[in-house]
Amino acid sequence: MQRWGNYTDISENDVPAFVSENLNERYYGKIQGLNKEDTIKKYGEEKVHLWKRSYKEAPPGGESMEDVFRRAVPFFKKYVEGDLKNNKNVLVVASHNSLRAIVKYIEKISDKNIIDLELPFGSLATYDFGGKTYKKFE
């Protein structure tokens, strides 16, 4: 990296980074890694959409969004909210569905309405934590 130019060693000031399997992408079971079009042909567009977006529906042998919520949100509450309560700024970088689960919790999105939540790839969302509630910056 030093050859890239303008490199400064910031090791004394590094931002702590933590990794947890609780923020991993959901497991899609038997459809994991399959081509989307082939999966739709085999199971139908409506079913595949439910598996990928709904809260309770899980693909065969895979996780539902509810399963992801059960592992991601307790981690978020314990570690991220713990730091927020201590007035720290926190950046959460995670996979798509674990972020959807966390946003569901933060924004109090219903089980029914989570199907409509879209998080654009590589997007950034900023929230202010008020001790118990969150306010999203637009």
SEDRENMI-183011 format. One record per atom (N, C-alpha, C): y, x, z. Coordinates in steps of 0.1 Angstrom, whole numbers, padded with zeros to 4 digits, always signed. Atoms other than C-alpha are relative to their C-alpha. Example, Ala and Ser with C-alpha at 12.3 -4.5 7.8 and 13.67 -1.06 7.14 Angstrom:
2
-0012+0009+0000;-0045+0123+0078;+0012+0009+0000;-0011-0009+0000;-0011+0137+0071;+0011-0008+0008;
//
This chain:
138
-0012+0008+0000;+0000+0000+0000;+0013+0009+0000;-0012-0008-0001;+0024+0028+0007;+0005+0004-0014;-0004-0004+0014;+0024+0036-0031;+0008-0012-0006;-0006+0011+0006;+0038+0001-0038;+0016+0001+0001;-0015-0002-0002;+0073+0012-0026;+0005-0009+0012;-0007+0006-0011;+0095+0002+0003;-0009-0005+0011;+0010+0003-0011;+0065+0002+0027;+0005+0005+0013;-0004-0004-0014;+0074+0003+0064;-0012-0004+0009;+0010+0003-0010;+0048+0005+0091;+0006-0008+0011;-0005+0009-0010;+0054-0025+0113;-0011-0002+0011;+0011+0003-0010;+0023-0021+0135;+0004-0003+0014;-0005+0003-0013;+0043-0021+0166;+0005-0014+0001;-0006+0013+0000;+0058-0054+0156;-0009-0011-0007;+0009+0009+0007;+0028-0071+0140;-0001-0013+0006;+0002+0013-0006;+0024-0108+0144;-0014-0002+0002;+0014+0002-0003;-0008-0116+0162;-0006-0011-0010;+0007+0009+0009;-0033-0133+0139;-0014-0003+0006;+0012+0004-0006;-0063-0153+0151;-0008-0008-0011;+0009+0006+0010;-0093-0165+0130;-0010-0009+0008;+0009+0008-0006;-0115-0194+0139;-0008-0009-0010;+0008+0008+0009;-0144-0212+0122;+0004-0015+0002;-0004+0014-0002;-0129-0244+0136;+0010-0005-0011;-0010+0004+0010;-0103-0243+0108;-0006+0002-0014;+0007-0002+0013;-0129-0237+0080;+0001-0013-0008;+0001+0012+0009;-0131-0260+0050;-0012-0008+0004;+0011+0009-0004;-0154-0290+0055;-0012+0004-0009;+0012-0002+0007;-0190-0286+0044;-0004-0012-0008;+0003+0012+0009;-0199-0308+0014;-0015-0002-0002;+0014+0003+0000;-0236-0306+0019;-0006+0002-0014;+0008-0001+0013;-0257-0313-0013;+0010+0001-0012;-0009-0001+0011;-0226-0315-0034;+0009+0013+0000;-0008-0013-0002;-0211-0281-0022;-0002+0008-0012;+0000-0009+0012;-0202-0260-0052;-0003-0006-0013;+0004+0007+0013;-0212-0286-0078;+0013-0002-0008;-0011+0004+0009;-0190-0293-0108;+0004-0014+0003;-0006+0013-0003;-0167-0322-0101;-0005-0011-0010;+0003+0010+0010;-0174-0340-0134;-0015-0004+0001;+0015+0002-0001;-0212-0336-0130;-0003-0009+0012;+0002+0007-0012;-0210-0349-0095;+0004-0015-0001;-0005+0014+0003;-0190-0380-0106;-0010-0007-0009;+0010+0007+0009;-0215-0387-0134;-0013-0004+0008;+0012+0003-0007;-0244-0385-0109;+0002-0011+0011;-0002+0008-0012;-0229-0404-0079;+0011-0011-0002;-0011+0009+0003;-0199-0423-0094;+0013+0004+0006;-0013-0005-0004;-0162-0417-0092;+0004-0006+0014;-0004+0006-0013;-0156-0441-0063;-0007+0006+0012;+0007-0006-0011;-0183-0426-0041;+0005+0014+0003;-0004-0014-0001;-0172-0390-0048;+0014+0000+0006;-0013+0001-0006;-0136-0401-0040;+0000-0003+0015;+0001+0003-0014;-0146-0416-0007;-0005+0012+0008;+0005-0012-0007;-0166-0385+0002;+0011+0011+0002;-0010-0011-0001;-0137-0362-0005;+0013-0004+0008;-0013+0004-0006;-0108-0383+0009;-0001-0009+0012;+0000+0010-0011;-0119-0410+0034;-0003+0007+0013;+0002-0006-0013;-0123-0404+0071;-0014+0000+0005;+0014+0001-0006;-0158-0416+0079;-0011+0003-0010;+0010-0002+0010;-0177-0411+0046;-0003+0015-0001;+0004-0014+0002;-0197-0378+0044;-0009+0001-0012;+0010-0002+0011;-0215-0365+0013;-0013+0003+0006;+0013-0002-0005;-0252-0362+0016;-0002+0014+0007;+0002-0013-0007;-0259-0335+0043;+0012+0008+0003;-0013-0007-0002;-0222-0327+0046;+0008-0006+0012;-0009+0005-0010;-0193-0333+0069;+0010-0010-0005;-0011+0009+0003;-0169-0362+0070;+0013+0006+0005;-0013-0004-0005;-0132-0358+0076;+0000-0002+0016;+0001+0002-0015;-0140-0372+0111;-0006+0012+0007;+0006-0012-0006;-0163-0343+0117;+0009+0012+0000;-0010-0011+0001;-0136-0318+0106;+0011-0003+0011;-0010+0003-0010;-0111-0336+0129;-0005+0004+0014;+0006-0003-0013;-0135-0332+0158;+0000+0014+0004;+0001-0014-0003;-0136-0295+0154;+0014+0007-0001;-0013-0006+0003;-0101-0287+0141;+0011-0004+0010;-0011+0005-0009;-0079-0308+0164;-0001+0005+0014;+0001-0006-0013;-0093-0297+0197;+0004+0015+0001;-0005-0013+0001;-0087-0261+0186;+0015+0001-0001;-0015+0001+0002;-0052-0270+0175;+0007-0003+0013;-0006+0004-0013;-0044-0287+0208;-0001+0011+0010;+0002-0010-0010;-0058-0259+0229;+0008+0013-0003;-0006-0012+0003;-0044-0229+0211;+0014-0001-0006;-0013+0001+0006;-0015-0239+0189;+0010-0008+0009;-0009+0007-0009;+0000-0265+0212;+0003+0007+0012;-0002-0009-0012;-0005-0241+0241;+0011+0010-0003;-0011-0009+0003;+0017-0216+0223;+0013-0007-0002;-0013+0007+0002;+0042-0242+0212;+0006-0004+0013;-0005+0004-0013;+0045-0254+0248;+0007+0012+0007;-0006-0012-0005;+0054-0218+0256;+0011+0005-0009;-0011-0003+0009;+0082-0219+0230;-0002+0011-0010;+0003-0010+0011;+0064-0197+0205;+0000-0008-0013;+0001+0005+0013;+0067-0202+0168;-0014+0003-0005;+0014-0002+0004;+0033-0207+0152;-0002-0004-0015;+0003+0003+0014;+0021-0205+0116;-0015-0003+0000;+0014+0004+0002;-0012-0223+0109;-0003+0001-0015;+0005-0001+0014;-0030-0212+0077;-0014-0003+0001;+0014+0005+0000;-0062-0231+0071;-0004-0006-0013;+0005+0006+0012;-0083-0247+0045;+0006-0015-0001;-0006+0013+0003;-0073-0280+0029;-0004-0011+0010;+0005+0012-0008;-0094-0305+0049;+0003+0002+0015;-0004-0002-0014;-0088-0289+0083;+0015-0002+0002;-0014+0003-0001;-0051-0290+0076;+0003-0015-0001;-0002+0015+0001;-0054-0327+0066;-0004-0006+0013;+0003+0005-0013;-0071-0333+0099;+0011+0002+0011;-0011-0003-0009;-0043-0316+0118;+0012-0008-0003;-0011+0009+0004;-0017-0335+0099;-0002-0014+0004;+0003+0013-0005;-0035-0367+0107;+0003-0002+0014;-0003+0000-0014;-0032-0359+0143;+0015+0001+0003;-0014-0002-0002;+0004-0347+0142;+0008-0012-0004;-0008+0012+0006;+0017-0376+0121;-0006-0013+0004;+0006+0013-0005;-0006-0402+0138;-0004-0009-0012;+0005+0007+0012;-0021-0412+0104;-0013-0007+0004;+0012+0008-0003;-0047-0440+0107;-0012+0005-0008;+0012-0003+0007;-0083-0435+0097;+0000-0006-0014;+0000+0006+0013;-0077-0459+0068;+0010+0007-0009;-0011-0006+0009;-0045-0442+0055;-0002+0015-0003;+0002-0015+0003;-0058-0406+0056;-0005+0002-0014;+0005-0001+0014;-0074-0413+0022;+0012+0003-0009;-0012-0001+0008;-0038-0413+0008;+0008+0013+0002;-0007-0012-0003;-0027-0380+0023;-0003+0011-0010;+0002-0011+0009;-0022-0353-0003;+0008+0012+0005;-0007-0012-0004;-0013-0317+0007;-0001+0009-0013;+0000-0008+0012;-0003-0298-0024;-0005+0014+0003;+0006-0013-0002;-0021-0265-0029;+0012+0010+0003;-0010-0010-0004;-0001-0237-0012;+0013-0005+0005;-0013+0006-0005;+0025-0260+0003;+0002+0004+0014;-0004-0004-0014;+0043-0254+0035;+0006-0013+0006;-0005+0011-0008;+0050-0281+0061;+0005+0005+0013;-0006-0005-0012;+0073-0275+0090;+0002-0012+0010;-0002+0011-0011;+0073-0295+0123;+0006+0007+0012;-0006-0004-0013;+0093-0293+0155;-0008-0007+0011;+0008+0005-0011;+0072-0298+0186;+0010-0003+0012;-0009+0004-0011;+0091-0318+0213;-0008-0001+0014;+0007+0000-0012;+0065-0312+0241;-0012-0010-0001;+0011+0010+0001;+0044-0343+0232;-0001-0005-0014;-0001+0006+0014;+0055-0354+0197;+0005+0011-0010;-0004-0009+0010;+0062-0337+0164;+0010-0007-0009;-0009+0005+0010;+0091-0342+0140;-0001+0009-0012;+0001-0008+0012;+0086-0331+0104;+0013+0002-0006;-0012-0003+0007;+0113-0313+0086;-0002-0002-0015;+0001+0004+0014;+0118-0326+0051;+0008+0010-0008;
//
